[in-house]
Every structure is written in structure tokens, then in C-alpha cells.
């Protein structure tokens, strides 16, 4: 079989398109990021949150997880999975765990803030995550992927904001030989 190379641009485009087709907009994820980070960064803007979500969606591992998860949801909707997998996914079986495993796997690269934020979002189901979880129009077993994207974007932003604050408050201590001499 001939190996076909799929470029990052194609994968990125399809992952974003699939999210939109499932009713998930970047702004909706950014709202969750804002809610997570605003208590710690009162000057935070939605533009910063959107930029962070966009940056997370550039990561191939995230794109691959999105494509796999959404594809499984679509196949389940169409009845094109074999039993018992079909029933586990369409019923959003609480002990299934594969959805959390795929989503959780993609948060480890963003550190402990992402991991704890993921757990919080998976339990609380806020914003678009809640809408996906409660939707009866489509199978959304892999709504945990949106938790992952939001958690990653939140962690990324937390670190960036800290870096920015540190850069703004860093005091440069001159070496004695660089001091200006008086008199």
C-alpha cells in the first residue's frame, strides 16, 4: 500500500471543520478558557483566550484526537459500529472511559494546570461542553475533547500570562563595574 502524506494544513482544516459541524465554535471554547483564567488574570481579554484556543488547535495530537473522537461519534450516529461498541458510545456509558482517555492523553503536554482543569471541566460540564453533553440531536460521547482543548488553552494562557507578568516586573541588577560613578 502506498503511503500518503497528509499535510498539517489539511489535518488542521478538517479538525476545525469537524468541530464546527458538531456545533463547537472557537469562541465557545474561548469563553470557557476565560471563565477558568479570569479570576487569576482580571485584565484578561477574550482575544487572548481565542488566540490560545487557536494555538492549541495547531497541535497535531489535538487535531488527531478531535478527528478520531468525532468520527467515532458520527459512525455511532449512523449505526456503523459493531456491538457492543455502538451501544457504549450512543449511550455515553459512564464506565466506557475511552473518550476520557483520548482527551486526557492530549492534556499531559500542557502540564498540571491542564490536567486539573480537564478534570474540573469533565465533571462540571460548563458552556458548550454542557450543551454537547445534554444534546439529544447527535452523539457526543467525545465531548471530552472540548474539555481537553479548553483545559490546554487555559494552561497555556496561564503560563503565558505569568511569563508576561514576570517580564514586566523583572528588575535588572547592574554589576558594580557597570554602575555610573558619581563625582
C-alpha positions as CSV (number, residue, x, y, z in Angstrom):
1,X,0.0,0.0,0.0
2,X,1.3,3.4,-1.0
3,X,1.9,5.8,1.9
4,X,0.0,9.0,1.5
5,X,1.3,12.0,3.4
6,X,-1.4,14.2,4.8
7,X,-0.1,17.7,5.5
8,X,-0.7,19.6,8.7
9,X,-2.8,22.2,6.9
10,X,-5.2,19.6,5.7
11,X,-5.5,17.9,9.2
12,X,-5.9,21.3,10.9
13,X,-8.6,22.4,8.4
14,X,-10.6,19.1,8.9
15,X,-10.3,19.1,12.7
16,X,-11.6,22.7,12.9
17,X,-14.3,22.0,10.3
18,X,-15.5,18.9,12.2
19,X,-15.7,20.9,15.4
20,X,-17.9,23.5,13.7
21,X,-20.1,20.8,12.1
22,X,-20.7,19.5,15.6
23,X,-21.7,22.9,16.8
24,X,-18.4,23.8,18.5
25,X,-17.1,27.3,17.7
26,X,-13.7,28.6,18.8
27,X,-15.4,31.5,20.6
28,X,-17.4,29.0,22.7
29,X,-14.2,27.2,23.8
30,X,-12.6,30.6,24.5
31,X,-15.5,31.5,26.8
32,X,-14.6,28.5,29.0
33,X,-11.0,29.5,28.9
34,X,-11.9,33.0,30.0
35,X,-14.1,31.7,32.9
36,X,-11.2,29.5,34.1
37,X,-8.5,32.2,33.9
38,X,-10.2,35.5,34.6
39,X,-10.2,35.0,38.4
40,X,-6.4,34.9,38.2
41,X,-6.0,37.5,35.5
42,X,-8.5,40.3,35.8
43,X,-7.2,42.1,32.7
44,X,-7.6,39.0,30.5
45,X,-9.3,39.6,27.2
46,X,-11.4,37.3,25.0
47,X,-8.9,37.9,22.2
48,X,-6.2,36.3,24.3
49,X,-8.4,33.3,25.0
50,X,-9.3,32.9,21.4
51,X,-5.6,33.1,20.4
52,X,-4.8,30.4,23.0
53,X,-7.5,28.1,21.7
54,X,-6.2,28.6,18.2
55,X,-2.7,27.8,19.3
56,X,-3.8,24.6,21.0
57,X,-5.6,23.5,17.8
58,X,-2.4,23.8,15.9
59,X,-1.0,20.8,17.8
60,X,-1.3,17.6,15.7
61,X,-2.0,15.4,18.7
62,X,-5.1,17.6,19.5
63,X,-6.2,17.5,15.8
64,X,-5.8,13.7,15.6
65,X,-7.8,13.3,18.8
66,X,-10.6,15.6,17.5
67,X,-10.8,13.7,14.2
68,X,-10.8,10.2,15.9
69,X,-13.4,11.2,18.5
70,X,-15.8,13.0,16.2
71,X,-15.5,10.2,13.6
72,X,-16.5,7.6,16.2
73,X,-19.5,9.8,17.3
74,X,-20.6,10.1,13.6
75,X,-20.2,6.4,12.9
76,X,-22.2,5.7,16.1
77,X,-25.0,8.0,14.9
78,X,-25.1,6.2,11.6
79,X,-25.1,2.8,13.3
80,X,-21.9,1.8,11.6
81,X,-20.1,0.4,14.6
82,X,-20.4,-3.1,15.8
83,X,-22.0,-4.1,19.1
84,X,-21.3,-3.6,21.9
85,X,-19.2,-0.6,21.0
86,X,-22.2,1.0,19.3
87,X,-24.3,0.9,22.4
88,X,-21.4,2.0,24.6
89,X,-20.9,5.2,22.5
90,X,-24.5,6.0,21.7
91,X,-25.4,5.5,25.4
92,X,-22.4,7.5,26.5
93,X,-21.7,4.7,29.0
94,X,-20.2,6.2,32.1
95,X,-17.6,3.5,32.5
96,X,-16.6,3.5,28.9
97,X,-13.6,5.7,29.6
98,X,-12.1,5.7,26.1
99,X,-13.4,9.2,25.5
100,X,-11.7,10.5,28.6
101,X,-8.5,8.5,27.9
102,X,-8.1,10.1,24.4
103,X,-8.9,13.5,25.7
104,X,-6.7,13.2,28.8
105,X,-3.8,11.9,26.8
106,X,-3.7,15.3,25.0
107,X,-3.5,17.4,28.2
108,X,-0.3,15.9,29.6
109,X,1.8,18.1,27.2
110,X,0.4,21.3,28.9
111,X,1.2,20.4,32.5
112,X,-0.6,20.1,35.7
113,X,-2.8,23.1,35.2
114,X,-4.2,21.4,32.1
115,X,-4.7,18.1,33.9
116,X,-6.6,19.6,36.8
117,X,-8.6,21.9,34.6
118,X,-9.6,18.9,32.4
119,X,-10.9,17.0,35.4
120,X,-12.8,20.1,36.6
121,X,-14.4,20.6,33.1
122,X,-15.2,16.9,32.7
123,X,-17.1,17.0,36.0
124,X,-18.7,20.4,35.8
125,X,-19.6,20.4,32.1
126,X,-19.7,24.2,31.6
127,X,-20.7,26.2,28.5
128,X,-20.5,24.4,25.1
129,X,-19.4,21.2,27.0
130,X,-22.7,21.2,28.8
131,X,-24.6,21.8,25.6
132,X,-22.9,18.8,23.9
133,X,-23.4,16.6,27.0
134,X,-27.1,17.3,27.1
135,X,-27.8,17.3,23.4
136,X,-30.1,14.6,22.1
137,X,-29.7,15.6,18.4
138,X,-26.4,13.9,18.0
139,X,-24.0,11.5,19.7
140,X,-21.4,13.5,21.7
141,X,-19.6,10.8,23.7
142,X,-16.3,12.6,22.7
143,X,-17.4,15.9,24.2
144,X,-14.4,15.4,26.5
145,X,-12.2,16.5,23.6
146,X,-13.7,20.0,24.0
147,X,-12.7,19.8,27.7
148,X,-9.2,18.9,26.6
149,X,-8.9,21.8,24.2
150,X,-10.2,24.3,26.8
151,X,-8.0,22.9,29.6
152,X,-5.0,23.1,27.3
153,X,-5.7,26.6,26.2
154,X,-6.3,27.7,29.8
155,X,-3.0,26.2,31.0
156,X,-1.1,27.6,28.0
157,X,-2.6,31.0,28.8
158,X,-1.8,30.8,32.5
159,X,1.9,30.2,31.7
160,X,2.0,33.0,29.1
161,X,0.4,35.5,31.5
162,X,2.8,34.5,34.2
163,X,5.7,35.0,31.7
164,X,4.3,38.4,30.7
165,X,3.9,39.5,34.4
166,X,7.4,38.3,35.2
167,X,8.9,40.2,32.2
168,X,7.1,43.4,33.3
169,X,8.4,43.2,36.9
170,X,11.9,41.9,36.4
171,X,14.4,44.3,37.9
172,X,17.8,44.3,36.2
173,X,20.6,44.5,38.8
174,X,23.7,46.0,37.4
175,X,27.1,44.7,38.0
176,X,29.2,47.0,40.1
177,X,31.5,47.7,37.2
178,X,28.5,48.9,35.1
179,X,27.3,51.4,37.7
180,X,27.7,55.0,36.9
181,X,30.2,56.7,39.2
182,X,29.3,59.9,40.9
183,X,31.9,62.6,41.3
